[in-house]
Amino acid sequence: MNILANFIRSLLLSMIFSFVVPMLFVGSLWAVIILVSYFPGLQELTQVISQDISQFLMVFGNGTPLQGVLVICLTCCFVGVLFDAYAFYRCQILRLNS
């Protein structure tokens, strides 16, 4: 039972971190762009960069940048869970063989 509890805890933690990290990355990228836009002469550049990021996210979100961020976060979450399950499986196999 202890192995199952450790496995579930590990999956939940990897799920949470794999979902939150891409969201923080996109949020911090937008925050940096907004802060740089306050420098004189960089408004046009940051506006173009912001539009490009929004268009990139719209591709994944059916025209909505927020849905694009959520799709990317859910995909990263799925991959993180798969990797954690594989690592847990390999750890159990290596313990049995030694």
Secondary structure, DSSP 8 states (H G I E B T S, - for coil): -HHHHHHHHHHHHHHHHHHHHHHHHHHHHHHHHHHHTTSTT-HHHHHHHHHHHHHHHHHHTTT-HHHHHHHHHHHHHHHHHHHHHHHHHHHHHHHHH-
